Amino acid sequence: MNKNEKFVITINRELGSGGRTVGRIIAEKLDVSFYDKAVIKVLEDKYKLSTDEIERLKSRNRSWWSDFKRILIVGEDAANEFDYYVGSDADLLTTEAIYKTEKNILLGIAEEESCVIAGRSAFFVLSGHPNHLSILIQASMEHRIERVMRKQKMSRDEAIKTIEKVDKMREDYVNNYAKTSRYDTRNYDLVISMDGKTEEEVANLILAYIG
């Protein structure tokens, strides 16, 4: 990846690994935007940024994303992945239409600017990007349990159930739409374990790799 040209870094991560935080740190250090599932959800719901709307904006204005970003304000509270990944079974369902919208939003963002994207589909949706770094961030189950317990004030049993539920949902999603496994290391340029490392240390490790 050449950071002197328009680039995209995608981070696929296990729940409780700290991968989302790593992505945010990298984006801040590279001075680019950070996007995740929560932001994409806001774009879908609040701004009605559907596939058809993206195409309409593109046809009217080549700098559609820059213009759109001027009115886009997503606070930290809106970017809590647990709001979207932990809920009723109905909340976990993704239709073909939703996937298509998410895909086109991601493609549109990457076309317009350098960015870091953490999310369940970005690593394969953007696999054809000419300047793309794909990263998988993992951690041992104990690391993940402890982090979810601490961050979400859950009991150990609650944390385990949450991790298992989200793991299955994410793997099913990737199997369904990418026809691969999110754990297949051939999908990534870097695979990193968080065990024994802080988010800052892992972010710096990735930045050193980029050069």
N, C-alpha and C positions, 0 to 999 in steps of 0.2 A: 504494500500500500504506500502510495506517495501522498504525504500530508500537504504537499505544496500544490496539489491539484484537488479538484472537487472529489471528496471521498465519502464513504459511508462505512461505519463500524457497526456491526450487528452483534448483540450479546444475547445468547440463549443461556438461561441459567436455571438452576434448581431452586425451588422455593426454600427460603431460609439460608441460602448460600451467601447472600450479600451481593449478588451479581448486579442487581439494579443500582445499588449504591456505587459500585465500581463504575458502572456506565456513566452515572451522573458526574462522578469525579473526573473521569476522562474527558467528558464533554466540557467541563469547566476549565480544565487545564489546556485543552485545545481551542478554547473559545468558540465552540460551536453549539448548536442546539441539541437538546436531549429529548427523545421521545420514547414513550412506552405505551403499553396497552391502555392505561388510564387516559392518556392524552388522546389516543386514537378514538377511544370511546366518547370523549367529550366532543371531538370533531364530528362524529357520527350523530350524536344525540342533540347537542346544543346548537350546532351550526348546520345540521342537515347536509353535511358534505358527502353526498352520495356519489356513486360512480358517474351518473349522468351530470351531476352538478360540477364535478371536477372537469369533465370534458367540455362543459359549457364555459367554465371560467378560462380554460386553456384556449379555447377558440376565440375568446374575446380579448385576452390579454396574456402575452407571453410571460409576464412576470406575475402571474396570478398568485403564486404562493407567497411572494414577498408582500404583495398587497394584502393578502389574507392575514398574514402574520401580524400586521399592524393592529388588527382588531382582536387577535387571539390572546386571551389572558387565561392561563391555567395555573392556579395556585398549588402550593405543595399539598394542601389537603385533598385536592382533586386527584392527586397522583398516588393514592394509596392502593397498591395492587390488591390488598385484601378486600377492598370494596367490591372488586369485580370477580375475584377468584374464589371467594368463600361466601356461599349463599345457598339458596335452594337449587335443586337439580335443574330447574328451568333456567336459572341464571347462567348455567354452564353450557347451554346449548348454543351451537353456532350453525346458522343456516348457510346455504351456498351464497345467498345474496349478501349476507353480512361478511362472509369471507371475501367475496369479490370487491365489496366496498373497502374493506381494510387493505386488501392488496393494492388497489388503485391509489389509496391515500399514501401508502408507503412508497410506491413507485413515484408518485407525484412529489413527495417530499425529497426523496433521494435525487430526483432529476433537477431540483431547484437549488439545493444547498448541501454543503458538507454537514454531517450530523452523526450522532450516535443514537442507535435505536435498540432498545431492550424489549424483546417481545417474542411471542410464541411462533410467529410466522415470518419475521423479517429475514432470518438467516437463509430461508429458501426462496422467498419472494424476490430478494435482491441478489441472489446468487449470480445473476448475469451482469451485475453492475461492474464496469471496467476497473473500478478502483475501490474494491470492497475487502474489508478484513472481517472474517467471521470467527467469533470466539464462543466457546462453551465454558461456563463457570460452574463447577461442581463443589460439593463438600460432603463429608461423611454424614451419615444420618444423625449421629449424636450432635455434631456441629449445628446441623439444621434445626434439630429439635430445640436445642438450647437457645438458638437465636429467635425462633418463632415464639417460644415461651416468653422470652425477655421483651421482644418488640411488641407483641400482641397481648401480653398479659394473660396467656393461656396456661392451663394445666398441662402436664406432660402428655396425658391421654388425648387432650384436645389438639395439641400440637401435632402429635403423630397422625391422628385422623385427618387433620387438615392437610398435612404434607402428602399423605397417601392419596387423598381425594384429588388434589391439584396435580400430582404426578400423573395419575391416570388420565385426567382430563387433557393435560398437555400432550401426553404421548398419543392418545386417541386422535387428537386434533392433527398432529403432524402426520400420523399414519394415514389419516383420511385425505388430507389435502396435499401433502408433499410426497406421499407414497414412500416414506423412509422412516427411520427412527431418529428421534432427537438425540439419542445416545450414540448414534453412529459417528465416530470421530472423523470419518472421511468428509463430513459436512463442514468441518472447521479448519481454520488455519492454526488456531491455538486452543488447547484444552488445559484449563488451570484448576487446581484444587485449592480451595480457600483454607484448608486446615492449617493452623499454625501461622496464618497471615492475616493482616488487617486489610480492610478495603483500600486504604491508601497505598499500602505496599503492593497490592496486586495491580492497582491502577498504574503505579510507577513502573512495574514490571512490563506491562503492556506498552506503555509509552516508550520504554527503552527498546522494546522489540521493533516498534515502528521507526524509531531513530529520529 
